[in-house]
Amino acid sequence: MLEVAPGPGYFCIELARRGSYAITGLDLSRSFVKMAAEKAAAAGVNVQFTQGSASKMPFANDSFDFLLCRAAFKNFADPVGALKEMRRVLKPGARGLLIDLSRDARPDEVSRAVDEMGLSAMNRFLTKMAFRTMLIRSAYTRQEFERMFAQAQFSRVEIDSNGMGFEIWMTK
């Protein structure tokens, strides 16, 4: 399994605790790779963290059975290149899941989602402002995702809306 842009590695580490999976995390940030590797070692789990770009992955063709990319795609400098690389490193017939925001998310959807996070009043306010002023502006619309996925040539793509974002299942 490959997680693209795992940040500090929380998901990879938690998954490794649940079974003997071969898990790799790829992140552009050297700091996140170092932090994630230290956290995995402290947790006593075997997860490989590698520094690299989503649009130029340092992995062989057909390497992974599953791929996950959560809340990071909107930050990629070359989103179509990243999708093509995701397709390249997946094994034939393997699936991936991309979860991210929608630029079309309504303010009430954002407010509701943030309110459900259980944050303090000040943190709720700051989080809502971050979503409205930065994060959603860099996100993509459904039509933009459809155009990018058409260029990446997956055999199947399913785009589901879920409140303020998308869950996109892709099959090589």
C-alpha positions as CSV (number, residue, x, y, z in Angstrom):
1,M,0.0,0.0,0.0
2,L,1.2,3.5,-0.8
3,E,0.0,6.7,0.9
4,V,0.9,9.8,-1.2
5,A,1.5,12.8,1.0
6,P,1.1,11.2,4.4
7,G,2.4,14.1,6.3
8,P,3.5,12.9,9.8
9,G,2.4,9.4,8.9
10,Y,-0.6,8.8,11.2
11,F,-2.7,6.7,8.8
12,C,0.3,4.5,7.7
13,I,1.3,3.9,11.3
14,E,-2.3,3.1,12.4
15,L,-2.8,0.7,9.5
16,A,0.5,-1.0,10.3
17,R,-0.7,-1.6,13.8
18,R,-3.7,-3.5,12.5
19,G,-1.9,-6.1,10.3
20,S,1.2,-7.2,8.5
21,Y,0.9,-5.0,5.5
22,A,3.7,-3.6,3.4
23,I,3.2,0.1,3.7
24,T,5.0,3.0,2.1
25,G,4.5,6.7,2.6
26,L,5.8,9.2,0.0
27,D,6.0,12.9,1.0
28,L,7.7,15.9,-0.6
29,S,8.7,17.2,2.8
30,R,11.9,15.9,4.3
31,S,10.7,17.1,7.7
32,F,7.5,15.0,7.4
33,V,9.4,12.0,6.2
34,K,11.8,12.2,9.2
35,M,9.0,12.8,11.7
36,A,6.9,9.9,10.3
37,A,9.8,7.5,10.3
38,E,10.5,8.4,14.0
39,K,6.9,8.0,14.9
40,A,6.8,4.6,13.1
41,A,9.9,3.4,15.0
42,A,8.5,4.6,18.3
43,A,5.3,2.7,17.6
44,G,7.3,-0.4,16.7
45,V,5.7,-0.8,13.3
46,N,7.4,-1.4,9.9
47,V,6.4,1.5,7.5
48,Q,8.8,2.8,4.9
49,F,8.7,6.6,4.4
50,T,10.4,8.1,1.3
51,Q,11.0,11.6,0.3
52,G,9.9,12.5,-3.2
53,S,7.4,14.2,-5.5
54,A,4.0,12.8,-6.3
55,S,4.5,13.7,-10.0
56,K,7.9,11.8,-10.1
57,M,7.6,8.8,-7.8
58,P,10.8,6.8,-7.0
59,F,9.0,3.5,-7.4
60,A,8.9,0.8,-10.2
61,N,5.9,0.4,-12.4
62,D,3.2,-1.9,-11.0
63,S,4.5,-1.7,-7.4
64,F,1.3,-1.3,-5.3
65,D,-2.0,-3.0,-4.6
66,F,-3.6,0.1,-3.2
67,L,-2.9,3.8,-3.1
68,L,-4.4,6.5,-0.8
69,C,-4.1,10.3,-1.1
70,R,-6.0,12.3,1.5
71,A,-6.4,16.1,1.7
72,A,-3.2,16.8,-0.2
73,F,-4.0,16.7,-3.9
74,K,-5.0,20.3,-4.1
75,N,-1.4,21.2,-3.1
76,F,0.4,19.3,-5.9
77,A,2.3,21.5,-8.4
78,D,1.6,19.0,-11.3
79,P,-1.7,17.3,-10.6
80,V,-2.0,15.5,-13.9
81,G,1.5,14.3,-13.6
82,A,0.7,13.0,-10.1
83,L,-2.3,11.1,-11.4
84,K,-0.3,9.6,-14.2
85,E,2.3,8.5,-11.6
86,M,-0.4,7.1,-9.4
87,R,-1.6,5.0,-12.3
88,R,1.9,3.9,-13.2
89,V,2.8,2.6,-9.7
90,L,-0.5,0.7,-9.2
91,K,-0.5,-2.9,-10.2
92,P,-2.9,-3.8,-13.1
93,G,-6.5,-3.9,-11.7
94,A,-5.4,-2.3,-8.4
95,R,-7.4,0.6,-6.9
96,G,-6.6,3.9,-5.4
97,L,-8.6,6.4,-3.3
98,L,-8.2,10.2,-3.5
99,I,-10.0,12.2,-0.9
100,D,-10.0,16.0,-1.1
101,L,-12.0,19.2,-0.9
102,S,-14.3,20.6,-3.5
103,R,-13.9,24.2,-4.7
104,D,-17.7,24.2,-4.9
105,A,-18.2,23.4,-1.2
106,R,-20.8,25.7,0.3
107,P,-20.1,27.8,3.4
108,D,-22.8,25.9,5.4
109,E,-21.2,22.6,4.5
110,V,-17.8,23.8,5.7
111,S,-19.3,25.2,8.9
112,R,-21.1,22.0,9.7
113,A,-18.1,19.8,9.0
114,V,-15.8,22.1,11.2
115,D,-18.5,22.2,14.0
116,E,-18.4,18.4,14.1
117,M,-14.7,18.3,14.8
118,G,-15.2,19.2,18.4
119,L,-12.8,22.1,18.4
120,S,-12.8,25.0,20.9
121,A,-14.6,28.2,19.7
122,M,-11.4,29.9,18.7
123,N,-10.1,26.9,16.9
124,R,-13.4,26.5,15.1
125,F,-13.2,30.1,13.9
126,L,-9.6,29.8,12.7
127,T,-10.3,26.5,11.0
128,K,-13.3,27.9,9.2
129,M,-11.3,30.9,8.0
130,A,-8.5,28.6,6.8
131,F,-10.9,26.6,4.8
132,R,-12.7,29.6,3.3
133,T,-9.7,31.8,2.6
134,M,-7.0,29.2,1.5
135,L,-7.9,25.6,1.3
136,I,-11.1,25.6,-0.8
137,R,-9.7,28.2,-3.2
138,S,-6.9,25.8,-4.1
139,A,-9.2,22.8,-4.4
140,Y,-10.7,21.5,-7.7
141,T,-14.2,21.2,-9.1
142,R,-15.7,17.9,-10.2
143,Q,-15.3,19.0,-13.9
144,E,-11.6,19.7,-13.3
145,F,-11.1,16.3,-11.7
146,E,-12.9,14.7,-14.6
147,R,-10.6,16.4,-17.1
148,M,-7.5,15.5,-15.2
149,F,-8.5,11.9,-14.8
150,A,-9.2,11.6,-18.5
151,Q,-5.6,12.5,-19.2
152,A,-4.3,10.0,-16.6
153,Q,-6.1,7.1,-18.4
154,F,-7.3,5.0,-15.5
155,S,-9.6,2.2,-16.6
156,R,-12.3,3.3,-14.2
157,V,-12.9,6.4,-12.1
158,E,-15.8,6.9,-9.7
159,I,-16.3,10.4,-8.2
160,D,-18.6,10.7,-5.2
161,S,-19.4,14.0,-3.5
162,N,-19.5,13.9,0.3
163,G,-20.5,17.2,1.8
164,M,-17.6,19.5,1.2
165,G,-15.4,17.2,-0.8
166,F,-14.9,14.2,-3.0
167,E,-14.0,10.6,-2.6
168,I,-12.5,9.4,-5.9
169,W,-12.0,5.7,-6.5
170,M,-9.6,4.9,-9.4
171,T,-8.8,1.6,-11.0
172,K,-5.8,1.0,-13.1
